[in-house]
Amino acid sequence: AQKKDIIEEKNGVYIYGAENVYPYEVHTYELKNYVGGGRWVITNESRKNLVKIKNSNYNSVEIFVITGKSGTFTLSYIENDHAVAELNINIGSL
């Protein structure tokens, strides 16, 4: 299920994509209502090496869940050392 997570309601910037994913899946996320020159980062992993970024550009990112176990992480879009938008994502168990 796709759901948006609005971090900065005043300007409507958010990351659009699945908040619940499963092991070995590939998902694409989009940055909405913002055009910048930032970068995508994975933070707050509940364990190391849960996911990796496959492809990314200024407004979208493709991630690959490389773990076979459940966990959580945060997908963030960072510009000028500031998180423009963040999305907390849960990896369910198979």
C-alpha positions as CSV (number, residue, x, y, z in Angstrom):
1,A,0.0,0.0,0.0
2,Q,1.3,3.4,-0.9
3,K,1.1,6.1,1.7
4,K,2.5,9.6,1.9
5,D,4.3,10.9,5.0
6,I,4.2,14.7,5.2
7,I,7.1,15.9,7.3
8,E,6.9,19.6,6.6
9,E,3.2,20.4,6.3
10,K,3.7,24.1,5.7
11,N,5.1,23.4,2.2
12,G,3.8,19.9,1.6
13,V,7.1,18.2,1.0
14,Y,7.0,14.5,1.5
15,I,8.4,11.2,0.4
16,Y,5.9,9.0,-1.5
17,G,6.2,5.2,-1.3
18,A,5.6,2.1,0.7
19,E,6.0,2.3,4.4
20,N,5.8,-1.5,4.8
21,V,8.1,-3.6,2.8
22,Y,9.4,-7.2,2.8
23,P,12.7,-8.9,2.4
24,Y,14.3,-8.9,-1.0
25,E,11.9,-6.5,-2.5
26,V,12.8,-3.4,-4.6
27,H,10.8,-0.2,-4.1
28,T,10.8,3.2,-5.6
29,Y,10.2,6.4,-3.6
30,E,9.6,9.9,-4.9
31,L,10.2,13.3,-3.3
32,K,7.0,15.3,-3.8
33,N,6.6,19.1,-3.9
34,Y,10.3,19.9,-3.9
35,V,13.0,20.3,-6.4
36,G,16.5,20.4,-5.1
37,G,20.1,19.2,-5.4
38,G,20.2,16.9,-2.4
39,R,20.9,13.3,-1.9
40,W,19.1,10.2,-0.5
41,V,20.4,8.5,2.6
42,I,19.4,5.5,4.7
43,T,19.6,6.1,8.5
44,N,18.4,4.7,11.8
45,E,18.7,1.1,10.7
46,S,17.6,-1.3,13.4
47,R,20.4,-3.6,12.2
48,K,23.3,-3.0,9.8
49,N,22.9,-3.8,6.1
50,L,19.1,-3.9,5.8
51,V,18.8,-2.1,2.5
52,K,20.8,-0.4,-0.2
53,I,20.2,2.3,-2.7
54,K,20.2,1.0,-6.2
55,N,19.5,4.1,-8.3
56,S,18.8,7.7,-7.3
57,N,18.3,11.1,-8.8
58,Y,17.1,14.5,-7.4
59,N,13.5,13.4,-7.0
60,S,13.4,9.6,-6.8
61,V,15.3,6.7,-5.4
62,E,15.1,2.9,-5.8
63,I,16.0,0.8,-2.8
64,F,16.6,-2.9,-2.5
65,V,15.9,-4.8,0.7
66,I,18.9,-7.0,1.1
67,T,18.1,-8.6,4.4
68,G,15.9,-11.7,4.9
69,K,14.9,-10.5,8.4
70,S,12.5,-7.9,9.7
71,G,13.7,-4.4,10.8
72,T,13.2,-0.7,10.5
73,F,15.0,2.2,8.8
74,T,14.5,5.8,7.8
75,L,14.8,7.0,4.2
76,S,15.8,10.7,4.2
77,Y,16.4,13.3,1.5
78,I,19.2,15.6,2.7
79,E,20.2,19.0,1.3
80,N,22.7,21.3,2.9
81,D,23.0,19.0,5.9
82,H,19.2,19.4,6.5
83,A,16.6,16.6,6.2
84,V,14.1,18.0,3.7
85,A,11.9,14.9,4.1
86,E,12.0,11.6,6.0
87,L,10.0,8.4,5.8
88,N,10.2,5.7,8.4
89,I,9.9,2.3,6.8
90,N,9.2,-1.1,8.4
91,I,10.5,-4.4,7.0
92,G,8.1,-7.2,7.7
93,S,8.9,-10.9,8.1
94,L,8.3,-13.4,5.4
